[in-house]
Amino acid sequence: MKTLYNDVTRPPKELVEQFVAVLDEYSPSCLVTDARKRVGGIGGLLPVKPHHKIAGPAVTVALSIDDLVDCMPMLTKVQPGDVMVIACHETRRTAMWGGLMSTLSLKAELAGAIVDGAIRDVDEIRDLDFPIWYRSTVPRPSPSQVHDRTEPVQFNVPVVVDGQIINPGDIVVADENGIAVVPSLEAQDVLDGTRMQIGKEKLVRDKINSGATLAELLAEFGHL
């Protein structure tokens, strides 16, 4: 499969900023997934720091299994606030990301990265305070690929992570609970639904703190 670089159509900046504002709430990935009727949630990847929360348009990278890839050329294609999503088939034998890539990503003002596989240099990334979600860690690349560094196979194409399709330009919202994927064409409707969910949860919390019983809450809201 040849190297392929595509452009990406990003959602309007104002719309992305409104998703970023949702990060001020508890569990934003859960709120967004609830607004999509439990569709689009990705689990199993954890952030380097539990308090990290990000939201932004996806720029995607599709790799073959166990490719050892120098991802640095991708940084010429990103914009501040983007979230880089690397689909590498949950590979745990090859570190697809490390400290130097995190340093460069900070310089490029990426919002963060999602790596569907292993990374390295976690201590350095933690000190850099760069938000990244990953499956596992490994201190070395795949033995068969040590001296065969290749460019990304495909950049800004649809990718699949944990069964969820992520298209370039989709908005991703990530926190310690997981990752929510928002198709760009549905972003405004999902944002409206997320705001409704925020309002509902605040109302429920207020009623609980005011002494409402479980039976009363279920009678009013149907489910919690």
N, C-alpha and C positions, 0 to 999 in steps of 0.2 A: 504494500500500500504506500503510495507516494506521499511525500509531505505536502500538506495543503493548508494554506492560510486564507481564511475568509474574513470579510468585514462583519461587524455585528451592528444591528439596529437596536439601540438602547431605548428603554421607556423614557418618557419626559422626565427631566431632572426633578421637577416639582413633585411628581408622583413617587419617585424613589425616595425623596426626602421625607415624604409622609410615612413611608414604611420604616425609614430610619427612626422616626419619632415613636413608632410602636415599641422600639427597643427599651423605652423608659418603663414599660409595663413588665409585670411578672410573666415569664415564660412566653415570649413573643412567638416562638415557633409553634407552640401549642395553640395560641390564639388564631394564628393564620391558618393552621391546619383545620381547626374547628370551623373557621369561616368557609373553608372549602369542603365542608362535610366529611372531614377525616381523610381527604384525598391529598396526595402530594407530600406526605411525611416520610422522612428518611431517618432511620435509627442506626445505632451501632458505631457511629463516628463520634469521637469526643474531642473537645477543645484542649489546647495546651493549658489554658487557665480557665477554671470553671466560670469566672465572671464575664468572660468574653461574649459579646453579642454583636452580630453584624447583620446588615441588610444591604443589598446592592444588586446590580445587574450581573448576570453570569457571563464570563468569557470561558469557553470550554476547550478542553484538550482531550482528544481520544488517542489512547496508546494501545499498542499490542501488549500481550502478557509478557511481563518481565523485561520490557525494553528498559535499558538504562538511558535516560533522556536528560540532556542538558536543557532545562526549561528556560534558561535566561533569554534566548531570542524572543520568547513570547512577550516579554516586557515592553518591547517596542510597539506592541499592538494594543496595550491596555490604556485605560483612562483612570484618573483618580476616582475612587469609590467603587471600582469593579471588584467582583469576587471571582477569583480564578478557580475553576472546577476541573480537576484532573481525574479522568476516568481510567483507572488502570486495573480493573477487574479484581479488586480486593487483594492484590498481590502483597505478600508479606516477605518476599525474598529479596526485594530490591527497594532501596530507599529512593523515593521519587522526589524528595524535597529535603532541604537542609538549612543550615544557618546562613550561608551566603545568599541563597535564593530569598530567604526571609529579609535579609538586610536590603537587597535590591528592591524587593517588593515594597518595603517601607518607603524607600526613596521614590518609587513610582506611585505612592499613595494608594495602593490597593487597600480595600476594606478588609480583605482577608483571603484565605484560600481553603479549599476543600479537596483533600487528597483521598481517593478511594483505595487506599493501600498504605504502605509503610513510609515513614519518614525517619530522619536521623537528626542529630544535633539538638535534641529537645531542650537541653539545658540552655543552650545559646538562644533558641527561639523564645524560651520563657523570659530570659533576661531582656530580649529585644521587645517583648510585649506585643509580638505579632500574632494576630488571631488566625489560627489554623486548626482545622478539624481533620482527623486522621484515624486509620484503623489500628495501626500498630507501629512499632519501631523496629529498626534493624540497623546495626552499625556498618553494614557493608552492602555493596550491590550484588546482583546475581553473578556468580563466578564466571559464567559463560559470556558476560557482557562487560567485564571490567575494562577492557581496552577498546570497546566498540561503542563509543558515545554517539548517539544519533539525534537528529532534530525531532521535535514533536511530529507525530505522524499526521494528525489532522487537528487544525486549530479553528475554533468556532464552527463546530458541527454539532448536531444533536448527540448527546451522550446519555448513558443509562447508569445510574447509581442506585443500588438497592432496589432495582425494579422500577425506579422512577425516571422518566425521560426529562432531561434538562436541555432546553434549547438555548442557544446563545441569545442573550437579552432577557431571558426570564429573570424574575427577581427571586433571589434566595434569601431566606431569613434563618439565621442559625444562632443557637445558644446551647447551653449544656444539656438540654433535653433532646436536641437533634436538629434537623434541618427541614424547613418548609420550602416547597417549590411553588412559585406563582407564575403561571404562564403569562407572558407579557400582555396578551390580548384580553386576559381576564383580570388584570391587575386592579383596575378601578373598582370592579364589583367585589373583588376579594378584600380590598381595603375597606370598602363600606361595610362588608360583613364583619371584618375584624373589629371595626369601631363599635359595631353593635354588640359583639361578643365582649369587648372590654366593658361596655356599659352594663351588660347583664351581670358579669362577674362582680363588678363593684357593688351592684344592687344586692346580689346574693350575700356578699360579705357583710354589707351593712345590716341586712336582716338577721344574719347569724349572730353578729355582735349585739344586736338588739334583743336577742332571745328567741328568735323564730325556731320552731321545732322542725325536725326532718319532714314530718308529715305535712306541715304547713308549706314548707319549701317545695316539696314534690307536688302538692296540690296547685301551687301557683305557677311553677316553672316546668313541671312535667318530668324533668331530669336535671341533674346538676353536673 
